[in-house]
Amino acid sequence: MTEQLHFSELWPHWPELLAGLWVTVQLTVLATIGGLAIGILGAAIRSGRPGMLSRVWGGYVEIIRNTPFVVQLFFIVFGLPNLGLKMTAGEAALLAMVVNLGAYSTEIVRAGIR
């Protein structure tokens, strides 16, 4: 392999790269806020007395934590439109990130409570 990345070829494209970076930062901040809110709510539900809601939330956490993120993203991007939920690519990415981070945050916050 003799091919190398030549940064001089990227210089003309910096405006597009910075625009993409800004979208990434926005998605990350929004997903973190949404995921932590879901995680705190889920930890409160899971730390309370055992009941049906706690079991359902536990099922959500286990399913999300045990499937690859790309599978979740594919389900949201390709599966939800078949159910009549139309969304943009950015909305689908944000939803997938919030759902994923919410499950992981639930366990992190719950472990901190105990």
N, C-alpha and C positions, 0 to 999 in steps of 0.2 A: 504494500500500500504506500504509494508515494503522494497521494492527494492530501493537501493540507487546507486548513481554513485560512483564507486571506482576508484579514480584517479591512484591508483597503477597499474591498468590494462591498463591505457593509456600510461604509460612511454615507453613501447617498441615500440609504434607507433608514437613517436614524429617526426621522420624524415618525415613520410607521412603527418602528420598534418602541419608541417612547409612548406612542398611543396605546400599543398593546400592553406595555408595562402599566400604564394608568388603569386600564380595564382590569388587569390582574390584581392590582392593589384594591380597587373598588370591590371586586368579587370577594377577595380575601377578608376585607373588613366586614362586609355585610354578612358573609357566611359565618364568621367568627361570632358576631353579635347574635345572629339567629341560632346558631348551634349551641352557644353557651346558654341562651335563654331556654332552649329545649332541654339541654343537659341539666340545668338547675331544677326545672320542673320535673323532669324524669327522676332525678336523684331524690327529690322530695317524695315522689310517689313510691319509688322502690324502697326507700328507707322507712316508710310508714309500716303499718300493720299489713300483713299479707292479705291480699284480696284479688279479685278478678282484674282490676285495673293494673295492679302491680304485675300480675302474670302476663297480661297483654303487653305492657310496656317492656317487660323482660324479654318477651318474644321478639318485639321490634329490635331491641338492642342486640340480641343474639343473631337474628337474621342479617342485620346490617353489618355487624362486626365480622360475620363469617362469610360474607360474599365480597368479592373484589369490587373496588370502587368503579372500575370500568363497566362491570355488569350492571351496577346500580345506575350508572350514567346512561347506558344503552336502554335500560328499562324505561327510564324517564324520557329520553329523547325519542325512542321508537314505540314504546308501549303505551304511554299516556295519550298520545294523539289518537290512537285507536279507540280509546275510551271517550274521546270527544274533548280532551283537554289540549288545546293548542297553545303553544308558547314559543317564544323566541329562543335562540341558542343560548343567549345570556341568562334568560330566566331558567332554562333547563339546567344549565351549569350551576347556577346559584341554588336551585332546589336540591340538586344532587349533593352539593357540598354541605348544605344545611342539614339535610337528613343524615348524612354520614357523620358529620361533626357532632350532631345532637346525640347520636348513639354512643360515640366514644366519650363525649363530655358527661353523659349520664353516669358512666362507670367511674370516670375520674373524680367527679364531684361526690358520688356516693362513697367511694373509697376514702375521700377526705372527711366525710361526715362521720364515718365509723372510726 
